[in-house]
Amino acid sequence: MAKAFGIGRKKSKATNVYDITAAPASLTRDQAGRQRRYFISMMIRTACFLLTVALPSPYRWFALLGAVTLPYVAVVIANAGRESFAPGEALVTDKAKSLE
């Protein structure tokens, strides 16, 4: 009867404990966030194009520079997400391979 409740039983292996806070965000939530960041960046680019037309000459070039370079920055910012490695213990474990 004592063994049925786990009393007096020795643990043979250490069990892994998973922490829910270490779980990554869901794919749909991540994609929605990236789409939002890209949309905001493109709205800023549209504003830069409109400012290129409306501003006087010295300021016009800064707005045009922003409108031209912002697509690259927007794509880089929008694609920053869903890293391929999990932080924490996976970074410090020794994964050396032997030739034996």
C-alpha positions in Angstrom: 0.0 0.0 0.0 2.9 2.4 0.8 4.4 1.9 -2.7 1.1 2.8 -4.3 1.3 6.3 -2.9 5.0 6.7 -3.7 6.1 6.4 -0.1 9.5 4.8 0.3 10.1 4.8 -3.4 13.5 6.1 -4.7 13.6 8.4 -7.7 15.9 6.9 -10.3 16.2 10.0 -12.6 15.7 13.7 -12.0 12.6 14.9 -13.7 12.6 18.0 -15.9 10.6 20.9 -14.6 9.3 23.3 -17.3 8.5 26.9 -16.6 5.6 28.4 -18.5 7.3 31.9 -18.5 10.0 30.4 -20.7 7.5 29.4 -23.4 7.7 31.5 -26.6 4.7 33.5 -27.7 2.3 31.8 -30.1 2.9 32.1 -33.8 -0.3 34.0 -34.6 0.5 36.6 -31.8 4.1 36.9 -33.1 2.9 37.4 -36.7 0.4 40.0 -35.7 3.0 42.0 -33.8 5.4 41.9 -36.8 2.6 43.0 -39.1 1.7 45.9 -36.8 5.4 47.0 -36.6 5.7 46.9 -40.5 2.4 48.8 -40.9 3.5 51.5 -38.6 6.8 51.8 -40.4 5.1 52.1 -43.7 2.8 54.8 -42.4 5.8 56.8 -41.3 7.3 56.3 -44.8 4.1 57.6 -46.3 4.3 60.6 -44.1 7.9 61.2 -45.2 6.8 61.2 -48.8 4.1 63.7 -48.1 6.6 65.9 -46.2 8.9 65.7 -49.2 6.3 67.4 -51.2 5.2 69.9 -48.5 8.5 71.0 -46.9 10.9 73.7 -48.2 14.1 72.6 -49.9 16.6 71.9 -47.1 14.2 69.9 -45.0 12.7 68.1 -48.1 15.9 66.1 -48.5 15.8 64.7 -45.0 12.2 63.6 -45.5 13.2 62.0 -48.9 16.1 60.2 -47.2 13.7 58.8 -44.6 11.2 57.7 -47.3 13.9 55.9 -49.2 15.7 54.2 -46.4 12.7 53.3 -44.2 11.6 50.2 -46.3 14.9 48.4 -45.5 14.7 49.3 -41.8 11.0 48.3 -41.7 11.7 44.9 -43.1 14.6 44.3 -40.6 12.5 45.4 -37.7 9.5 43.4 -38.8 11.6 40.2 -39.2 13.2 40.5 -35.8 11.3 37.9 -33.9 11.0 34.1 -33.2 14.6 33.5 -32.4 15.8 30.0 -33.4 17.3 29.2 -29.9 15.7 29.1 -26.5 17.4 31.3 -23.8 18.4 29.7 -20.6 19.9 26.3 -20.0 20.2 25.5 -23.7 22.9 28.2 -24.1 25.2 26.8 -21.4 25.0 23.1 -22.0 28.1 21.5 -23.4 27.4 20.0 -26.8 30.9 18.8 -27.6 31.0 15.8 -30.0 33.6 13.1 -29.6 35.1 10.9 -32.3 34.9 7.7 -30.3 
